[in-house]
Amino acid sequence: MFKTIKLIWFFAFSIGAFSQPASQFVIPTGMQRIPAGEFEMGIPHDSLAALVLLGKKVPHMNILHAEGWYGDERPNHLVQVSSFYLDKYEVTNAQFREFIAESGFVTEGDWEKYATAGRENHPVVNVSWNDARTYAKWAGKRLPTEAEWEYAAKGGKNVKWFPWGEVPDESRAQWRHEGESFWDGLMQLAFGREINTKPVGSFEPNGYGLYDMCGNVREWCADDYKPYPGLKDSDWKHTKRRPFADSTALKDIVIARGGNWNSSNPVFIRLTKRSHFDKLYTEYTQGFRCAKSIQ
């Protein structure tokens, strides 16, 4: 009888174990599982003064010296996020080259311009939103939503500005350091020098095991650019940064996050910073990483 009970228990356990969704046991290669949760998206009003002070460290960019520049990051609001997978690293030149070779896809951006020998493990750049989305579909993935991106970038920590805390740290991300400017990067390219990205994973990961969530390259998200819930149309319209007429999403304008290697001030690589561009936009600072839904 004891033997019979053991056999019944064994089969019951086996059936139960193998009937569980495979996603509970197998995380896709190169990805991290981000747990479900709730977080505060955007910046609280009491952070604006500190941001203005940080922006004033760039004297030649007066737009950073006014609260209106940060208006589209308000109001802060609670967002619930379901569990999902996110790439540990930004998509590399080598990965993107494999996609092109296998699919024959013709890109909108000249990604090969900066995918020179020795840069195989650097993030791919000069890719449009459409290019990134097509790659993601080929890989069986998708682009992350803006909320997923910010939630994952915070790494499970109660931080507002950077994955490691509230103080800029040049040893933790790739961006233009104190005394360097955005124009230095343009001159660097004008004289034919390489762009200043780092190989993916060159810095410590955040709390979720994700690398380069700020700096290195700016990353495409799936969302259209639009105001956060609760922002008054009048505030959206009079935001000095984006004087749009109403609160509707802008046609073919999408979100990008994370700042990049040519960001001239840490204000640009903050976790809440919202960049937005046309879907056809390509630049030497623009890359991406992929997400995947858990079925």
C-alpha positions as CSV (number, residue, x, y, z in Angstrom):
1,M,0.0,0.0,0.0
2,F,2.8,2.4,0.8
3,K,4.4,1.7,-2.6
4,T,1.0,2.5,-4.2
5,I,0.7,5.8,-2.4
6,K,4.3,6.7,-3.5
7,L,3.5,6.0,-7.1
8,I,0.3,8.0,-7.0
9,W,2.2,10.9,-5.4
10,F,4.9,10.7,-8.0
11,F,2.5,10.8,-11.0
12,A,0.5,13.6,-9.4
13,F,3.6,15.6,-8.9
14,S,4.9,14.9,-12.4
15,I,1.6,15.9,-14.0
16,G,1.4,19.0,-11.9
17,A,4.9,20.0,-12.7
18,F,4.7,19.5,-16.4
19,S,1.3,21.1,-16.7
20,Q,2.8,24.4,-15.5
21,P,3.5,27.1,-18.2
22,A,7.0,26.6,-19.6
23,S,7.6,30.3,-19.1
24,Q,7.8,29.7,-15.3
25,F,10.9,27.6,-15.8
26,V,12.6,28.8,-19.0
27,I,13.7,32.4,-19.3
28,P,14.6,33.2,-23.0
29,T,18.3,33.5,-23.6
30,G,19.7,36.9,-23.0
31,M,16.6,38.2,-21.2
32,Q,15.5,38.8,-17.6
33,R,12.1,38.2,-16.1
34,I,10.8,41.4,-14.7
35,P,8.3,40.8,-11.9
36,A,4.8,42.3,-11.9
37,G,4.4,45.3,-9.7
38,E,3.2,48.9,-9.2
39,F,5.4,51.9,-9.4
40,E,5.3,55.7,-9.5
41,M,5.9,56.9,-13.1
42,G,7.1,60.4,-13.9
43,I,8.4,63.0,-11.5
44,P,6.8,64.6,-8.5
45,H,6.3,68.4,-8.5
46,D,8.8,68.8,-5.7
47,S,11.6,67.5,-7.9
48,L,11.4,70.3,-10.4
49,A,13.5,72.8,-8.6
50,A,16.3,70.3,-8.2
51,L,16.1,69.4,-11.9
52,V,16.4,73.0,-12.9
53,L,19.5,73.4,-10.8
54,L,21.0,70.3,-12.5
55,G,20.1,71.7,-15.9
56,K,21.8,75.0,-15.2
57,K,25.1,73.2,-15.2
58,V,24.8,73.5,-19.0
59,P,25.0,77.3,-19.4
60,H,24.6,77.3,-23.2
61,M,21.3,75.4,-23.0
62,N,18.8,77.9,-21.5
63,I,15.9,75.5,-22.3
64,L,17.1,73.4,-19.4
65,H,16.8,76.3,-16.9
66,A,13.0,76.4,-16.8
67,E,10.5,74.0,-15.2
68,G,8.5,73.9,-18.5
69,W,11.2,71.7,-20.0
70,Y,10.3,68.9,-17.7
71,G,6.5,69.3,-18.1
72,D,5.9,66.2,-20.1
73,E,7.2,64.0,-17.2
74,R,4.3,65.1,-15.0
75,P,2.2,64.4,-13.2
76,N,3.6,61.4,-11.4
77,H,1.1,58.6,-11.3
78,L,0.8,55.0,-10.2
79,V,1.1,52.4,-12.9
80,Q,0.6,48.6,-12.6
81,V,2.9,46.4,-14.8
82,S,2.4,42.8,-15.5
83,S,5.4,40.5,-15.5
84,F,7.4,40.4,-18.8
85,Y,10.8,39.6,-20.2
86,L,13.3,42.3,-21.2
87,D,16.7,42.0,-22.9
88,K,19.6,42.2,-20.5
89,Y,21.5,44.2,-23.1
90,E,20.9,46.6,-25.9
91,V,20.7,44.9,-29.3
92,T,24.3,44.7,-30.7
93,N,25.7,45.2,-34.2
94,A,26.4,41.4,-34.4
95,Q,22.8,40.6,-33.6
96,F,21.4,43.1,-36.0
97,R,23.7,41.9,-38.8
98,E,22.4,38.3,-38.3
99,F,18.9,39.6,-38.6
100,I,19.7,41.4,-41.9
101,A,21.5,38.4,-43.3
102,E,18.7,36.0,-42.5
103,S,15.7,38.2,-43.3
104,G,17.0,40.4,-46.2
105,F,15.2,43.3,-44.6
106,V,16.1,46.7,-46.1
107,T,16.4,49.2,-43.2
108,E,15.4,52.9,-43.2
109,G,18.6,53.8,-41.3
110,D,22.3,53.3,-42.4
111,W,23.1,51.1,-39.4
112,E,26.3,49.7,-41.1
113,K,27.9,53.1,-41.0
114,Y,28.9,52.6,-37.4
115,A,29.0,48.8,-37.3
116,T,32.6,48.7,-38.2
117,A,35.1,45.9,-37.4
118,G,35.7,45.5,-33.7
119,R,32.3,47.0,-32.8
120,E,30.4,43.7,-33.0
121,N,29.4,43.9,-29.3
122,H,28.5,47.6,-29.4
123,P,24.9,48.6,-29.5
124,V,23.5,49.0,-33.0
125,V,22.6,52.6,-33.9
126,N,21.1,54.5,-36.8
127,V,18.0,52.3,-36.7
128,S,14.5,53.8,-37.0
129,W,11.6,52.8,-34.9
130,N,10.3,50.7,-37.8
131,D,13.7,49.0,-38.1
132,A,13.7,48.2,-34.4
133,R,10.1,46.8,-34.4
134,T,10.9,44.6,-37.5
135,Y,13.9,43.2,-35.7
136,A,11.9,42.5,-32.6
137,K,9.2,40.7,-34.6
138,W,11.9,38.6,-36.3
139,A,13.3,37.7,-32.9
140,G,9.9,36.7,-31.6
141,K,9.8,39.7,-29.4
142,R,8.5,43.3,-29.3
143,L,9.5,46.7,-28.2
144,P,8.8,47.5,-24.5
145,T,6.1,49.9,-23.6
146,E,7.2,53.2,-22.0
147,A,5.8,52.1,-18.6
148,E,7.6,48.7,-18.8
149,W,10.8,50.5,-19.7
150,E,10.8,52.9,-16.8
151,Y,9.6,50.2,-14.3
152,A,12.4,47.9,-15.4
153,A,15.0,50.6,-15.4
154,K,14.4,51.4,-11.8
155,G,15.3,47.8,-11.0
156,G,12.9,47.3,-8.1
157,K,14.3,50.3,-6.2
158,N,12.6,53.4,-4.9
159,V,14.7,55.7,-7.1
160,K,13.7,58.8,-9.1
161,W,16.6,59.7,-11.4
162,F,19.1,56.9,-12.0
163,P,19.2,53.1,-11.5
164,W,21.7,53.5,-8.6
165,G,20.2,56.5,-6.8
166,E,19.7,60.3,-7.2
167,V,23.3,61.4,-7.7
168,P,25.0,61.4,-11.1
169,D,27.9,58.9,-11.3
170,E,30.2,58.9,-14.3
171,S,31.5,55.4,-13.4
172,R,28.0,53.9,-13.8
173,A,26.9,54.9,-17.3
174,Q,28.3,56.2,-20.6
175,W,27.5,59.8,-21.2
176,R,29.4,63.0,-21.8
177,H,31.1,64.0,-18.6
178,E,31.5,67.3,-16.9
179,G,33.2,69.8,-19.1
180,E,32.2,68.1,-22.4
181,S,29.3,69.2,-24.5
182,F,26.9,67.8,-27.1
183,W,28.9,69.8,-29.7
184,D,32.0,67.8,-28.9
185,G,30.2,64.7,-30.1
186,L,29.2,66.4,-33.4
187,M,32.8,67.6,-34.0
188,Q,34.0,64.1,-33.2
189,L,31.8,62.7,-36.0
190,A,32.6,65.5,-38.4
191,F,36.3,64.6,-38.3
192,G,35.5,60.9,-38.9
193,R,36.2,59.5,-35.5
194,E,34.2,56.6,-34.1
195,I,31.1,57.2,-32.0
196,N,31.7,56.8,-28.3
197,T,29.5,54.0,-27.4
198,K,30.7,51.2,-25.1
199,P,30.3,47.4,-25.6
200,V,27.0,46.4,-24.0
201,G,27.4,45.4,-20.4
202,S,30.4,47.6,-19.7
203,F,28.8,48.9,-16.5
204,E,27.2,47.3,-13.5
205,P,23.6,46.1,-14.0
206,N,20.6,47.5,-12.1
207,G,18.6,45.6,-9.6
208,Y,16.9,43.5,-12.2
209,G,20.1,42.5,-13.9
210,L,19.7,44.9,-16.8
211,Y,22.6,46.8,-18.3
212,D,22.9,50.3,-19.8
213,M,19.4,51.4,-18.9
214,C,20.8,55.0,-19.0
215,G,23.5,56.2,-21.3
216,N,25.2,54.4,-24.1
217,V,22.3,54.6,-26.6
218,R,18.8,55.9,-26.4
219,E,16.2,53.1,-26.7
220,W,13.0,53.0,-28.7
221,C,9.7,52.2,-26.9
222,A,6.4,51.0,-28.4
223,D,4.3,54.0,-27.4
224,D,3.1,57.0,-29.2
225,Y,4.2,60.3,-27.5
226,K,1.3,61.8,-25.5
227,P,0.7,63.5,-22.1
228,Y,0.4,61.5,-18.9
229,P,-3.0,60.9,-17.5
230,G,-4.1,63.9,-15.4
231,L,-2.0,66.6,-17.2
232,K,-4.1,69.6,-18.0
233,D,-4.4,70.5,-21.7
234,S,-3.3,74.0,-20.8
235,D,-0.2,72.7,-19.1
236,W,0.6,70.5,-22.0
237,K,0.0,73.3,-24.5
238,H,2.2,75.8,-22.6
239,T,5.0,73.4,-21.8
240,K,8.0,75.4,-23.1
241,R,9.6,72.2,-24.3
242,R,6.6,71.0,-26.4
243,P,4.1,73.7,-27.3
244,F,1.5,71.4,-28.8
245,A,-2.2,72.4,-29.2
246,D,-3.9,69.6,-27.4
247,S,-3.5,66.4,-25.5
248,T,-3.9,63.9,-28.4
249,A,-1.1,61.6,-29.4
250,L,1.0,63.0,-32.2
251,K,0.8,61.2,-35.5
252,D,3.9,58.9,-36.0
253,I,5.7,60.4,-33.1
254,V,7.0,57.8,-30.7
255,I,8.8,57.5,-27.4
256,A,12.5,56.8,-26.8
257,R,14.1,56.5,-23.3
258,G,17.4,56.3,-21.5
259,G,19.7,59.0,-22.8
260,N,22.9,58.3,-24.8
261,W,26.7,58.5,-25.0
262,N,26.5,62.1,-26.3
263,S,24.1,63.4,-23.6
264,S,25.9,66.5,-22.3
265,N,24.3,66.5,-18.9
266,P,23.0,63.8,-16.5
267,V,19.6,65.5,-16.8
268,F,19.3,63.8,-20.2
269,I,19.9,60.2,-18.9
270,R,17.4,60.2,-16.1
271,L,15.0,57.3,-15.8
272,T,12.0,59.6,-16.2
273,K,13.3,61.6,-19.2
274,R,11.0,61.3,-22.2
275,S,12.5,61.7,-25.7
276,H,10.3,61.5,-28.8
277,F,10.9,61.3,-32.5
278,D,9.3,60.5,-35.8
279,K,9.2,56.8,-36.6
280,L,11.6,57.3,-39.5
281,Y,14.1,59.1,-37.3
282,T,17.6,57.6,-37.2
283,E,20.7,58.8,-35.4
284,Y,24.1,57.7,-34.2
285,T,22.7,57.8,-30.6
286,Q,19.6,55.8,-31.2
287,G,19.3,52.0,-30.5
288,F,16.9,49.7,-28.7
289,R,16.4,46.5,-26.7
290,C,13.5,44.0,-26.9
291,A,10.7,42.8,-24.6
292,K,8.6,39.7,-24.7
293,S,5.2,39.0,-23.1
294,I,4.8,36.1,-20.8
295,Q,2.0,33.9,-22.1
